[in-house]
Amino acid sequence: MSAYVIVDIEVTDPVGYEEYKRLAAPTVAQYGGKYLARGGATEVLEGDWQPKRLVILEFENLERAKAWLNSEEYRPARQLRHRYARSNMVVVAGVE
């Protein structure tokens, strides 16, 4: 069953964040993931949530999504994300 990583990101250093994006993308692909949304326009339909930048990734399953997040390959990019942005991240299982 597919799994989706959803990240709400507030970029604090746009130049540094570009380096993060450059490093992160190949690791997503390496773990079989793909970008479904990456910083496009958002529109709040209900509630008070005001996302800054949304990224949605799709992986084969929950295990693969978590393996990517905790991988040695992603570690350098993850450190850059923590340095150049504030983020909230969830993973959710898809439906069959």
C-alpha positions as CSV (number, residue, x, y, z in Angstrom):
1,M,0.0,0.0,0.0
2,S,1.4,3.4,-1.0
3,A,2.5,5.9,1.7
4,Y,2.6,9.6,1.5
5,V,5.1,12.0,3.2
6,I,3.6,15.4,3.7
7,V,5.8,18.3,4.7
8,D,4.9,21.8,5.6
9,I,8.1,23.9,5.3
10,E,8.9,27.4,6.2
11,V,12.1,28.3,4.4
12,T,14.3,30.6,6.5
13,D,17.3,30.7,4.1
14,P,16.3,30.5,0.4
15,V,19.9,30.1,-0.8
16,G,20.7,27.3,1.6
17,Y,17.4,25.6,0.9
18,E,18.3,25.4,-2.8
19,E,21.2,23.2,-1.8
20,Y,18.9,21.1,0.3
21,K,16.6,20.5,-2.7
22,R,19.6,19.6,-4.9
23,L,20.7,16.9,-2.4
24,A,17.3,15.6,-1.4
25,A,15.8,14.8,-4.8
26,P,18.1,12.0,-5.8
27,T,17.6,10.3,-2.4
28,V,13.9,10.3,-2.9
29,A,14.3,8.6,-6.3
30,Q,16.8,6.2,-4.8
31,Y,14.2,4.9,-2.4
32,G,11.5,4.6,-5.1
33,G,9.8,7.8,-4.1
34,K,8.4,10.5,-6.3
35,Y,7.3,14.1,-5.8
36,L,3.5,14.7,-6.2
37,A,3.6,18.3,-5.1
38,R,6.6,20.6,-4.4
39,G,6.0,24.1,-3.4
40,G,3.1,25.0,-5.6
41,A,0.3,27.4,-4.8
42,T,-2.0,26.4,-1.9
43,E,-5.5,27.4,-1.0
44,V,-7.0,26.9,2.4
45,L,-10.4,25.4,2.0
46,E,-11.2,25.0,5.7
47,G,-9.7,25.8,9.1
48,D,-6.8,28.0,10.2
49,W,-3.8,26.1,8.7
50,Q,-1.6,28.5,6.7
51,P,1.1,26.2,5.1
52,K,4.2,28.0,3.9
53,R,5.4,25.5,1.3
54,L,4.0,22.0,0.9
55,V,5.8,19.0,-0.3
56,I,4.1,15.7,-0.9
57,L,6.1,12.5,-1.7
58,E,4.7,9.1,-2.6
59,F,6.5,5.9,-1.7
60,E,5.7,2.2,-2.2
61,N,4.8,1.7,1.5
62,L,5.3,3.1,5.0
63,E,8.5,1.1,5.5
64,R,10.1,2.5,2.4
65,A,9.1,6.1,3.3
66,K,10.7,5.7,6.8
67,A,13.8,4.0,5.4
68,W,14.3,7.1,3.1
69,L,13.9,9.5,6.0
70,N,16.3,7.7,8.2
71,S,18.8,6.8,5.5
72,E,22.5,7.6,5.4
73,E,21.9,8.9,1.8
74,Y,19.3,11.5,3.0
75,R,21.2,12.5,6.2
76,P,23.2,15.3,4.7
77,A,20.2,16.8,3.0
78,R,18.1,16.4,6.2
79,Q,20.7,18.3,8.2
80,L,20.5,21.1,5.6
81,R,16.7,21.2,5.9
82,H,17.0,21.5,9.6
83,R,19.4,24.4,9.2
84,Y,17.7,26.3,6.5
85,A,14.0,25.7,7.2
86,R,11.4,24.8,9.9
87,S,9.2,21.9,9.0
88,N,6.4,19.7,10.1
89,M,6.3,16.2,8.6
90,V,3.8,13.3,8.6
91,V,3.6,10.0,6.8
92,V,0.2,8.5,6.0
93,A,-0.7,5.2,4.5
94,G,-2.8,5.2,1.3
95,V,-5.9,3.2,0.8
96,E,-6.2,0.0,-1.2
